Amino acid sequence: MAHPPIPDTRKPRPRPVIAPKLHHATFMTMDVAAMVAWYELVCGLRPIYFADHAAWMTNDEANHRIALLRLPGTMPPVNKPHTAGLHHTAFEYATFDQWLDNYERLRDAGIVPTFSLDHGMTMSMYYQDPDGNGVEIQVDNFLDWSLSTEWMWASREFSADQVGPQFDPEKLVAARAKGLLHAEIHSLAYAGKMRPDSEKPMDFIDVWPARIAAHPEFADGVPFPPMPPAQN
């Protein structure tokens, strides 16, 4: 069955007079505490409100950027990485050094990327939270959104390949230790000269079989609260 043509979004289109900005993402979860601990460690999100059934977290001035809901009836996903829906959320560091320092901090805490890509406009490491949701942590290679936006729109490189080559974060760490700067390291990575010794599947893994094996109660979903006794 043929798919409808993708509209050319570069043509002017009617837009709201005042466009709203993306504020937050909300996830259904079966373990609020595990998710809060992971997002606090990995992304610096602190809980504004935290309970067994829900949490709202932020890492800036907003009242929340990530919401976590443990609603009755929530069931574990089946084949999560290959079902339609949200693929990943993304967080951006202001500088290359902050971004690479964060990689080393998480590596030393036992958290490493599932895969890493130089997309051209960003260098991006992809992690998975305890529920298997993808989390991209990136740095803009232009350090200027207007320039990286123009590059995405106009460059032949991005038109030919929207993914880019994989890179080994440890090779970036070694290159920085030798005195190479962000632009030099990006140039090498985008040319494919920082690839890992063995390429990783550019895919997230299904964490749920192992989670259910460790927590068999997850298979039954989040229980509903008991019904109040009938009134005579």
DOVOKOL-831451 format. One line per 3 residues: number of its first residue (from 1); their letters; for each residue x, y, z of N, C-alpha, C. Coordinates in steps of 0.2 Angstrom, whole numbers. Atoms other than C-alpha are relative to their C-alpha. Last residue first. Example, Ala and Ser with C-alpha at 12.3 -4.5 7.8 and 13.67 -1.06 7.14 Angstrom:
2	sa	-4 -6 -1 68 -5 36 -4 5 3 | 4 -6 0 62 -22 39 4 6 0
//
This chain:
232	nqa	6 3 0 -134 -5 263 -5 6 1 | 4 -3 -5 -118 3 257 -7 -3 0 | 7 -3 2 -107 -7 247 -3 2 6
229	ppm	6 5 -2 -89 -9 254 -6 3 -2 | 3 -1 -7 -76 3 245 -6 -5 1 | 7 -4 0 -68 -5 230 -2 1 7
226	ppf	6 4 -2 -50 -10 232 -6 5 0 | 1 0 -7 -37 1 222 -7 -4 2 | 5 -5 -2 -33 -5 205 -1 0 7
223	pvg	7 2 -2 -18 -15 203 -4 6 1 | 1 -4 -6 -3 -9 192 -7 -2 2 | 2 -7 1 0 -23 179 -1 3 7
220	daf	7 -1 -1 -1 -42 181 -2 7 0 | 4 3 6 16 -45 173 -8 1 1 | 1 -5 6 24 -32 185 -5 -3 -5
217	eph	7 -4 -1 21 -44 200 -1 5 -6 | 6 3 3 35 -55 193 -7 3 0 | 6 -2 -4 48 -42 197 -6 -4 -3
214	aai	-2 -2 -6 65 -49 192 -5 2 5 | -3 5 -4 58 -59 178 3 2 7 | 5 4 -3 47 -45 174 3 -6 3
211	rap	4 -4 -5 61 -33 172 -5 -4 3 | -4 0 -6 71 -45 162 -3 3 6 | 0 7 -2 57 -48 149 4 0 7
208	wvd	6 3 -4 54 -29 150 0 -7 1 | -2 1 -7 71 -22 145 -5 -4 3 | 6 1 -4 68 -23 126 2 -2 7
205	ifd	1 7 -2 84 -16 118 -7 0 4 | 1 2 -7 85 0 109 -2 -7 1 | 7 2 -2 91 1 91 0 -1 8
202	mpk	3 -6 -2 106 7 82 -7 -1 1 | 7 -1 3 114 -10 83 -3 7 2 | 6 2 -4 132 -7 89 -6 0 -4
199	esd	6 -4 1 147 -7 77 -6 -2 4 | 5 4 3 163 -16 83 -7 5 0 | -4 6 3 179 -6 85 -5 -5 -3
196	prm	-2 5 -5 168 10 89 3 -6 -4 | 5 6 0 169 23 75 2 -5 6 | 1 1 -7 179 39 78 -5 -6 1
193	kga	-7 2 -2 186 41 60 0 -1 8 | -1 7 -1 169 41 52 6 -3 3 | -3 3 5 170 58 44 1 -8 1
190	yal	5 0 6 157 64 56 3 -3 -6 | 6 5 -1 168 58 70 -5 0 -6 | -3 7 0 184 67 64 -6 -5 0
187	shi	-2 1 7 175 83 60 3 -7 -1 | 6 1 4 166 82 77 2 -1 -7 | 3 7 -2 183 80 86 -6 -2 -4
184	eah	-5 5 3 191 95 77 -3 -7 1 | 1 0 7 176 106 81 4 -5 -4 | 7 3 2 175 101 99 0 0 -8
181	llg	6 -4 -2 194 104 102 -6 -3 -3 | 5 -2 6 208 92 101 -6 4 3 | 0 -7 1 221 93 116 -5 2 -6
178	kar	-6 -1 4 227 75 118 0 8 -3 | -6 0 -4 215 73 132 6 2 -4 | 0 -6 -4 201 78 120 6 1 5
175	aav	-1 -6 5 205 65 108 0 6 4 | -8 1 1 206 51 122 2 6 -4 | -3 -2 -6 188 57 128 8 0 -1
172	lke	0 -7 -1 182 56 110 3 3 7 | -5 -3 5 189 39 108 -1 8 0 | -7 0 -3 180 34 124 5 3 -5
169	pdf	-2 -6 -5 164 40 117 7 0 3 | -2 3 -6 165 28 102 1 5 5 | -7 -1 -3 157 35 87 0 -3 7
166	qpg	-1 1 -7 143 30 75 6 2 3 | -4 6 -2 141 38 58 0 -1 8 | -7 -1 -2 127 49 53 4 -6 2
163	vqd	-2 4 -6 108 47 54 7 2 2 | 3 -3 -6 100 59 42 2 -3 7 | -1 4 -5 111 54 27 -3 4 7
160	asf	-2 7 2 109 61 10 0 -5 6 | 5 3 5 99 76 14 2 -7 -2 | 6 2 -3 110 79 29 -6 -3 -4
157	ers	-2 6 -5 126 79 19 -6 -2 4 | 0 6 4 118 90 5 1 -6 5 | -6 4 1 115 104 18 -1 -6 -4
154	awm	-3 -1 6 101 116 17 5 -5 -2 | 4 -1 5 88 112 30 3 0 -7 | 5 6 1 99 103 42 -4 2 -6
151	wet	-4 6 3 113 116 40 -5 -6 -1 | -2 -2 7 101 131 42 3 -6 -3 | 6 1 4 94 123 58 1 1 -7
148	sls	1 8 1 112 120 65 -7 -1 -4 | -5 3 5 116 139 61 -1 -8 -1 | 2 -3 7 100 146 69 5 -3 -5
145	wdl	6 3 3 102 134 84 -1 3 -7 | 4 -5 2 120 140 88 -6 -3 -4 | 1 -4 -6 133 130 97 -4 6 -2
142	fnd	-1 -7 2 137 123 79 -1 5 6 | -7 0 3 140 105 84 1 8 -2 | 0 -3 6 125 106 96 7 1 -3
139	vqi	-3 -6 0 128 94 111 -1 3 -8 | -3 -3 6 117 79 114 3 7 2 | -3 -6 -3 109 68 127 5 2 -5
136	evg	-5 -2 4 96 56 119 3 6 4 | -2 -6 -2 85 46 131 6 2 -4 | -6 -3 3 76 31 124 1 7 3
133	ngd	1 -6 4 62 23 135 7 3 -2 | -2 1 7 67 6 141 -2 6 -4 | 6 3 3 57 7 158 2 -1 -8
130	pdq	2 6 -3 73 9 168 -6 -3 -4 | 2 0 -7 79 23 156 -2 -7 3 | 7 3 -1 88 19 140 -1 1 8
127	yym	1 5 -6 103 29 134 -7 -2 0 | 7 3 -1 107 37 117 0 -5 6 | -1 7 -3 123 48 115 -7 -2 2
124	smt	5 3 -4 122 62 102 1 -7 3 | -3 6 -2 134 74 93 -5 -3 6 | -2 1 -7 123 87 85 4 -7 0
121	mgh	2 -6 -4 120 96 68 2 -1 8 | -2 -6 4 130 82 59 -1 7 4 | 5 -1 5 121 67 66 2 6 -5
118	dls	-1 -7 2 136 61 75 -5 1 -5 | 0 -2 7 129 45 83 2 7 0 | -2 -7 0 131 35 100 1 2 -8
115	ftp	-3 -1 7 123 18 104 2 8 0 | 2 6 4 116 10 120 4 1 -7 | 5 -1 6 125 24 130 -1 -7 -3
112	vig	-4 -1 6 134 19 147 -6 1 -6 | 5 -2 5 128 20 165 3 2 -7 | 3 7 3 139 11 177 -5 1 -5
109	adr	5 2 -4 142 27 189 -3 -7 -3 | -3 2 -6 159 30 181 -5 -3 5 | -4 7 1 151 29 164 3 -2 7
106	lre	5 6 0 138 42 170 4 -6 -1 | 3 1 -7 152 54 176 -5 -6 0 | -5 3 -5 162 51 160 -3 -1 7
103	ynd	-1 7 2 147 55 148 5 -4 5 | 6 4 -3 143 70 159 1 -7 -2 | -1 1 -7 161 77 156 -6 -4 3
100	lwq	-5 6 0 158 74 137 2 -1 8 | 3 6 3 142 85 137 5 -6 1 | 5 3 -5 150 98 149 -3 -6 -3
97	dft	-3 2 -6 165 99 138 -5 -2 5 | -3 7 1 155 100 122 3 -3 6 | -6 1 3 145 115 128 3 -7 -1
94	aye	-2 -6 4 127 120 131 7 0 -3 | -4 -3 -4 121 102 135 3 7 -4 | -6 -3 3 106 96 127 4 4 5
91	fat	-2 -5 -4 92 84 133 7 2 -3 | -7 -3 1 82 73 121 1 5 5 | 0 -7 -2 66 62 123 8 2 -1
88	hhl	-4 -2 -5 65 45 114 -1 8 1 | -6 4 1 55 34 102 5 2 6 | -6 -4 -1 38 39 107 6 -4 0
85	gat	1 -5 -6 24 29 99 7 4 1 | 1 -7 1 23 14 87 -1 4 6 | 7 -2 0 30 -2 93 -1 7 -2
82	hpk	2 0 7 47 -9 89 -7 1 0 | -4 -4 5 57 -4 105 -3 0 -7 | 0 -7 0 43 -10 116 4 4 -5
79	nvp	-5 -2 6 41 -28 111 0 8 -1 | -2 5 4 26 -29 123 4 2 -6 | 1 0 7 23 -15 136 3 -7 -3
76	pmt	-7 0 3 20 -19 154 -1 0 -8 | -3 7 2 2 -15 159 7 1 -3 | -6 -1 4 -5 1 168 3 -7 -1
73	gpl	1 3 7 -22 -4 175 6 0 -4 | 3 7 0 -21 8 190 -1 -3 -7 | 7 0 0 -10 23 185 -3 -7 1
70	rll	1 7 -1 8 25 189 -7 -1 1 | 6 2 -2 12 42 181 -1 -8 1 | 1 7 0 28 50 178 -6 -2 4
67	air	5 3 -5 30 68 173 -1 -7 -1 | 2 8 0 45 75 165 -5 -1 5 | -2 2 7 48 94 162 -1 -7 -2
64	hna	-2 7 1 40 101 178 2 -1 -8 | 3 4 -6 37 118 187 1 -8 -1 | 7 2 1 48 126 173 -2 -4 7
61	edn	5 -4 -3 64 135 179 -7 -2 0 | -1 -8 1 76 122 175 -6 3 3 | -7 -2 -1 79 103 179 2 7 -2
58	tmw	-2 -5 4 61 98 182 8 1 1 | -7 -2 -1 52 83 189 2 6 -5 | -1 -5 5 34 78 192 7 3 1
55	aah	-6 -5 -2 31 62 201 0 5 -6 | -1 -5 5 16 49 202 6 5 2 | 4 0 6 8 35 211 2 5 -5
52	daf	0 7 3 21 31 225 -3 0 -7 | 4 4 -4 23 50 228 1 -7 -4 | -2 7 1 35 63 222 -4 -4 5
49	yip	5 4 -4 31 82 219 2 -7 -2 | 3 -5 -3 45 94 213 -6 -3 4 | 7 0 -1 56 80 209 -3 6 4
46	rlg	1 1 -7 74 85 203 -8 -1 1 | 7 -2 -1 79 82 185 -1 -1 8 | 1 -6 -5 98 82 184 -7 2 1
43	cvl	2 -7 3 98 72 168 -1 6 5 | -3 0 7 107 55 172 -2 7 -3 | -7 1 1 106 55 191 2 2 -7
40	eyw	-4 -5 -4 89 63 193 8 -1 -1 | 0 -6 4 82 54 178 3 5 5 | -4 0 6 87 37 185 0 7 -3
37	avm	-7 1 -1 81 40 203 5 1 -6 | -2 -6 -3 64 46 198 8 0 1 | 0 -5 5 62 32 186 3 6 3
34	aav	-5 1 5 66 19 199 1 5 -5 | -7 -1 -4 55 27 212 6 -1 -4 | -1 -7 0 40 28 200 7 2 3
31	dmt	-5 -1 -6 40 10 196 2 7 0 | 2 5 -6 26 4 185 4 1 6 | -5 4 -3 27 19 173 -3 -5 5
28	mft	3 5 -4 16 29 161 6 -4 3 | -1 8 1 27 43 154 -5 -4 5 | 3 4 -5 23 62 152 1 -7 -1
25	ahh	3 7 2 33 74 142 -2 -4 6 | -2 6 -4 35 93 146 -2 -7 -4 | -1 -1 -8 34 111 140 2 -7 3
22	lkp	0 7 -4 35 111 121 2 1 7 | -7 4 0 33 129 116 -2 -6 4 | -2 2 -7 16 137 110 7 -4 0
19	aiv	-1 7 0 16 147 94 2 -2 7 | -5 1 -6 8 164 95 1 -7 0 | -3 -7 0 0 169 78 5 0 6
16	prp	3 -4 -5 -3 150 76 3 7 0 | -2 2 -6 4 144 59 -3 4 5 | 3 -4 -5 -1 144 41 2 -3 7
13	rpk	6 3 -2 12 136 30 -3 4 6 | 4 -3 -5 27 143 21 -7 -3 1 | 4 -5 3 36 130 11 -4 3 5
10	rtd	-3 -6 1 50 121 19 -4 6 -3 | 1 -5 -5 38 108 26 4 7 0 | -6 -4 -1 37 99 10 0 6 5
7	pip	0 -7 2 23 87 13 7 4 1 | -2 -4 -6 27 69 14 0 7 -2 | -6 -4 0 18 60 0 1 4 6
4	pha	1 -6 3 4 47 5 7 4 0 | 1 -5 -5 10 30 8 -1 6 -3 | -5 -6 0 8 17 -5 -2 4 5
1	m	4 -6 0 0 0 0 4 6 0
//
